[in-house]
Amino acid sequence: MINTVINNTSQFSPISLNKMDGVKLMNRSDTKFTFSASKLSGLLEELMPFYNVLEIDGKRLHAYKSLYFDTNDRKFYNDHHNRRVNRHKIRYREYVDSGLVFLEVKCKTKKGKTIKKRLKVDKIPANLSNDHQSYVDKIMGYSLSVMPKQWINFNRMTLVHKKRKERLTIDVNLNYNDGITNGNLSKVVIAEVKQERMSRLSDFIRIAKDLKIYPMRLSKYCFTTMQIDNTIKKNRFKEKQIFINKIINE
């Protein structure tokens, strides 16, 4: 998969990290798509005229490592499952190829916006320090006892629209582990269009529709939690589970 993706991105024009400040989009609208890796080559070929690809030290496919936190009873998972507004996720994320590590707190607002706040750190620790706990509490507006739950790692290509303020991430080679259970979703691709405001004028959305790739929100944290914990409530994710299993079993 990795070699295939690298070959498919070689024809894109590059954009450097320091030229991406205008599309950080920390306060944004997201549209997620989940589809079979068998459709990726055709998709990238169609996207090439409209997007540049992020290149760091000659690499166009970048490794990400994330450690997710939750309460003992999986409040963040259950909030997502129960469709609560103003829900949160807490993670440390290492952007391996750029050498950056952040403590990140994401909030999904009642208006459907994703707001991400982050604090630069030296490395991913085993637990939240007192300072990091205070940072999280300040952003969330209340204190909550959380603990590390699972690692989620993947490779990502980032495409930047040549004319619009739009960024597109395409994640492949997703794998996860909690120290006991581990697994991978290597046949599944998760793409996400990030815009200031939701717009169907996106070239990716148009091309994806032509290729019968449709929006489907899939939280990496929630889906891997279902794989790790067979006892957790998951009825509202049942259709997504069936869809993913179909891809895996192709």
C-alpha positions as CSV (number, residue, x, y, z in Angstrom):
1,M,0.0,0.0,0.0
2,I,2.7,2.5,1.0
3,N,4.7,2.1,-2.3
4,T,1.5,2.4,-4.3
5,V,0.5,5.6,-2.6
6,I,4.0,7.1,-3.0
7,N,3.9,6.3,-6.7
8,N,0.5,7.8,-7.1
9,T,1.5,11.1,-5.4
10,S,4.8,11.5,-7.4
11,Q,3.0,13.5,-10.2
12,F,1.5,16.1,-7.8
13,S,3.1,19.5,-7.5
14,P,4.6,19.9,-4.0
15,I,3.9,22.4,-1.3
16,S,6.1,22.9,1.7
17,L,5.1,23.0,5.4
18,N,5.9,26.7,5.8
19,K,3.5,27.6,3.0
20,M,0.5,25.9,4.7
21,D,-0.1,28.5,7.3
22,G,-3.1,29.8,5.4
23,V,-4.8,26.4,5.5
24,K,-4.2,25.3,9.1
25,L,-8.0,25.6,9.6
26,M,-8.0,25.0,13.4
27,N,-11.6,26.2,13.4
28,R,-13.3,24.4,10.5
29,S,-16.0,22.3,8.9
30,D,-15.0,18.7,8.2
31,T,-16.5,16.1,5.9
32,K,-15.2,12.6,6.2
33,F,-15.2,9.8,3.6
34,T,-14.5,6.1,4.2
35,F,-13.8,3.8,1.3
36,S,-11.9,0.8,0.0
37,A,-8.2,1.2,-0.8
38,S,-8.9,-0.3,-4.2
39,K,-10.4,3.0,-5.2
40,L,-7.4,5.2,-4.1
41,S,-5.3,5.1,-7.3
42,G,-8.2,6.2,-9.5
43,L,-9.1,8.9,-7.0
44,L,-5.6,10.4,-6.8
45,E,-5.3,10.5,-10.6
46,E,-8.5,12.6,-10.8
47,L,-7.4,14.9,-8.0
48,M,-4.0,15.8,-9.4
49,P,-5.0,18.9,-11.5
50,F,-6.6,20.6,-8.5
51,Y,-4.4,19.9,-5.5
52,N,-0.8,20.2,-4.4
53,V,0.7,17.7,-2.0
54,L,2.6,18.4,1.2
55,E,6.2,17.4,0.9
56,I,8.6,17.3,3.9
57,D,12.2,16.4,3.4
58,G,11.3,14.8,0.1
59,K,8.5,12.7,1.7
60,R,4.9,12.9,0.6
61,L,3.4,10.2,2.8
62,H,3.9,11.0,6.5
63,A,3.7,8.9,9.6
64,Y,1.5,9.9,12.5
65,K,1.4,8.4,16.0
66,S,-1.4,9.2,18.4
67,L,-2.1,8.2,22.0
68,Y,-5.8,8.8,22.9
69,F,-7.1,9.4,26.4
70,D,-10.5,8.8,27.9
71,T,-12.2,8.3,31.2
72,N,-12.4,4.8,32.8
73,D,-15.9,4.4,31.5
74,R,-15.1,5.8,28.0
75,K,-17.1,9.1,28.3
76,F,-15.7,10.5,25.1
77,Y,-16.6,7.4,23.1
78,N,-20.1,7.3,24.6
79,D,-20.6,11.0,24.0
80,H,-19.9,10.4,20.3
81,H,-22.0,7.3,20.2
82,N,-24.9,9.2,21.8
83,R,-24.5,12.2,19.5
84,R,-23.9,14.6,22.2
85,V,-22.9,18.1,21.2
86,N,-19.8,19.9,22.5
87,R,-18.0,16.6,22.8
88,H,-14.2,16.2,23.1
89,K,-11.3,14.1,22.3
90,I,-7.9,14.3,24.0
91,R,-4.7,12.9,22.5
92,Y,-1.0,13.3,22.1
93,R,0.0,13.3,18.4
94,E,3.5,12.9,17.0
95,Y,4.0,14.2,13.5
96,V,6.9,11.9,12.9
97,D,8.4,13.4,9.7
98,S,8.3,17.0,10.9
99,G,9.6,16.1,14.4
100,L,6.6,17.8,16.1
101,V,4.6,16.5,19.1
102,F,1.5,18.2,20.4
103,L,-1.1,17.6,23.2
104,E,-4.3,18.2,21.3
105,V,-7.9,18.8,22.5
106,K,-10.6,18.6,19.9
107,C,-14.2,19.9,20.4
108,K,-17.1,19.2,18.1
109,T,-19.6,22.0,18.7
110,K,-23.4,22.0,18.4
111,K,-23.0,23.9,15.1
112,G,-21.0,21.0,13.7
113,K,-17.7,22.9,13.8
114,T,-14.4,21.2,14.8
115,I,-12.2,23.4,17.0
116,K,-8.7,22.1,17.8
117,K,-6.4,23.5,20.5
118,R,-2.9,22.2,20.9
119,L,0.2,22.6,23.0
120,K,3.6,21.8,21.7
121,V,5.4,19.2,23.9
122,D,8.8,17.4,23.7
123,K,7.5,13.8,23.4
124,I,4.4,11.6,24.1
125,P,4.4,10.8,27.8
126,A,2.7,7.8,29.4
127,N,0.2,10.0,31.3
128,L,-0.9,13.6,31.5
129,S,1.4,15.7,33.6
130,N,-0.2,18.2,36.1
131,D,0.6,21.1,33.7
132,H,-1.0,19.2,30.8
133,Q,-4.0,18.3,32.9
134,S,-4.5,22.0,33.7
135,Y,-4.2,22.9,30.0
136,V,-6.9,20.3,29.1
137,D,-9.2,21.5,32.0
138,K,-8.9,25.1,30.9
139,I,-10.0,24.3,27.3
140,M,-12.8,21.9,28.3
141,G,-14.1,24.2,31.1
142,Y,-14.1,21.5,33.7
143,S,-11.8,18.9,35.2
144,L,-12.0,15.2,34.2
145,S,-9.8,12.3,35.2
146,V,-8.6,10.6,32.0
147,M,-6.1,7.8,31.2
148,P,-4.3,6.5,28.1
149,K,-6.6,4.1,26.2
150,Q,-5.0,3.2,22.9
151,W,-2.4,4.0,20.3
152,I,-3.6,4.8,16.8
153,N,-1.0,5.1,14.0
154,F,-1.3,5.7,10.3
155,N,0.3,7.2,7.2
156,R,-1.2,10.4,5.8
157,M,-0.9,12.4,2.6
158,T,-2.1,16.0,2.8
159,L,-3.4,17.7,-0.3
160,V,-3.9,21.5,-0.5
161,H,-6.3,23.0,-3.1
162,K,-4.5,25.2,-5.6
163,K,-7.1,28.0,-5.5
164,R,-9.5,27.5,-2.6
165,K,-8.9,27.5,1.2
166,E,-9.3,23.8,1.5
167,R,-7.1,21.0,2.8
168,L,-7.6,17.3,2.2
169,T,-6.1,14.5,4.3
170,I,-6.0,10.9,3.1
171,D,-5.1,8.3,5.8
172,V,-3.9,4.8,5.0
173,N,-2.3,1.9,6.8
174,L,-4.3,2.5,10.0
175,N,-3.3,0.3,12.9
176,Y,-4.1,0.3,16.6
177,N,-3.2,-1.3,20.0
178,D,-3.9,-0.9,23.6
179,G,-1.0,-3.1,24.9
180,I,-3.2,-6.2,24.8
181,T,-5.3,-6.0,21.6
182,N,-3.9,-4.9,18.3
183,G,-5.2,-4.8,14.7
184,N,-5.1,-3.0,11.4
185,L,-7.4,-1.5,8.8
186,S,-5.0,-1.6,5.9
187,K,-7.8,-2.1,3.3
188,V,-9.7,1.0,4.5
189,V,-8.9,4.6,3.5
190,I,-10.2,7.6,5.5
191,A,-10.3,10.9,3.8
192,E,-11.3,14.3,5.3
193,V,-12.1,17.6,3.6
194,K,-11.3,20.5,5.8
195,Q,-12.9,23.9,4.9
196,E,-13.7,27.2,6.7
197,R,-17.3,26.6,5.8
198,M,-18.9,23.5,4.4
199,S,-19.0,23.8,0.6
200,R,-20.1,21.2,-2.0
201,L,-18.0,23.1,-4.6
202,S,-15.0,21.1,-3.4
203,D,-13.3,19.3,-6.3
204,F,-12.7,16.3,-4.1
205,I,-16.4,16.0,-3.1
206,R,-17.3,16.2,-6.8
207,I,-14.8,13.7,-7.9
208,A,-15.5,11.3,-5.0
209,K,-19.2,11.3,-5.9
210,D,-18.3,10.4,-9.5
211,L,-16.3,7.4,-8.2
212,K,-19.2,6.4,-5.9
213,I,-17.3,7.4,-2.7
214,Y,-19.8,9.0,-0.4
215,P,-19.5,10.9,2.9
216,M,-19.3,8.7,6.0
217,R,-18.1,10.0,9.3
218,L,-15.8,7.5,10.9
219,S,-13.9,8.4,14.1
220,K,-10.7,6.4,14.3
221,Y,-10.9,6.5,18.1
222,C,-14.5,5.2,18.2
223,F,-14.0,2.5,15.6
224,T,-10.9,1.1,17.1
225,T,-12.5,1.3,20.6
226,M,-15.2,-1.1,19.2
227,Q,-12.6,-3.5,18.0
228,I,-10.8,-3.4,21.4
229,D,-13.8,-3.6,23.7
230,N,-16.5,-6.1,22.7
231,T,-18.7,-5.1,25.6
232,I,-19.1,-1.4,24.7
233,K,-22.4,0.0,23.4
234,K,-22.2,0.3,19.6
235,N,-25.7,0.0,18.2
236,R,-25.6,3.4,16.5
237,F,-22.4,2.4,14.8
238,K,-23.8,-0.9,13.5
239,E,-24.2,0.2,9.9
240,K,-20.6,1.6,9.8
241,Q,-19.3,-1.6,11.3
242,I,-21.1,-3.6,8.5
243,F,-19.7,-1.2,5.8
244,I,-16.1,-1.5,7.1
245,N,-16.3,-5.3,7.5
246,K,-17.4,-5.5,3.9
247,I,-14.3,-3.6,2.8
248,I,-12.1,-5.8,5.0
249,N,-13.5,-9.0,3.6
250,E,-13.3,-7.9,-0.1
